[in-house]
């Protein structure tokens, strides 16, 4: 079985400035990977490049998704193939209803949809497990949500969309202890032998609840160190400095 994601010597720039240099990383089905590193190391740029953000210009290498080259694919094509990006700061989208948004996404992927009433019942049940009040599901997407509610909203979207790979950027920021536990529980349920997770983070606290198969350290736009969960423990104890060379 091919890797869910294989990044091969990928380089990119933004506005003429090279940000990513020969990044290589492979995620197999059923795996959880952490991508860590100090501020400005290129983690968020890599996440947006994976999703096809047009502000990030390809400058070399390839991105393979389930054995298919998606290096120059449009963002909507990547999403239809099952790639999901969770943002560090989810935006509010006025005028776009939460439930309508999810139904439109699923329809675009060719998913057979239940009635609106049955769909709402499903959302309420799934949202309840994440601590999202039913009233929030009747709002526009993320409109008026607190920071923690936006993160729980993205977890709900993840559970309903069921992508093949979820890339979550700084997902643990802004979550309290209860929110962190709820997020970890939802992410454990998401990862199956057919799906995978790439979690981008500064801190290792999520590793207390979600054991990573591989941990990668990014610095100056490239991967400088990879290993197991012991890397998280090292970072928590001593910081990044002696892993950056």
Secondary structure as GFF3:
##gff-version 3
##sequence-region A 1 245
A	DSSP	beta_strand	5	14	.	.	.	ID=ss1
A	DSSP	beta_strand	17	27	.	.	.	ID=ss2
A	DSSP	beta_strand	32	36	.	.	.	ID=ss3
A	DSSP	alpha_helix	43	51	.	.	.	ID=ss4
A	DSSP	beta_strand	57	65	.	.	.	ID=ss5
A	DSSP	beta_strand	68	69	.	.	.	ID=ss6
A	DSSP	alpha_helix	75	80	.	.	.	ID=ss7
A	DSSP	beta_strand	83	86	.	.	.	ID=ss8
A	DSSP	beta_strand	93	97	.	.	.	ID=ss9
A	DSSP	alpha_helix	98	108	.	.	.	ID=ss10
A	DSSP	alpha_helix	116	129	.	.	.	ID=ss11
A	DSSP	three_ten_helix	134	138	.	.	.	ID=ss12
A	DSSP	beta_strand	140	141	.	.	.	ID=ss13
A	DSSP	alpha_helix	147	161	.	.	.	ID=ss14
A	DSSP	beta_strand	165	169	.	.	.	ID=ss15
A	DSSP	alpha_helix	177	190	.	.	.	ID=ss16
A	DSSP	beta_strand	196	201	.	.	.	ID=ss17
A	DSSP	three_ten_helix	205	208	.	.	.	ID=ss18
A	DSSP	beta_strand	214	219	.	.	.	ID=ss19
A	DSSP	beta_strand	222	227	.	.	.	ID=ss20
A	DSSP	alpha_helix	230	238	.	.	.	ID=ss21
A	DSSP	three_ten_helix	241	243	.	.	.	ID=ss22
###
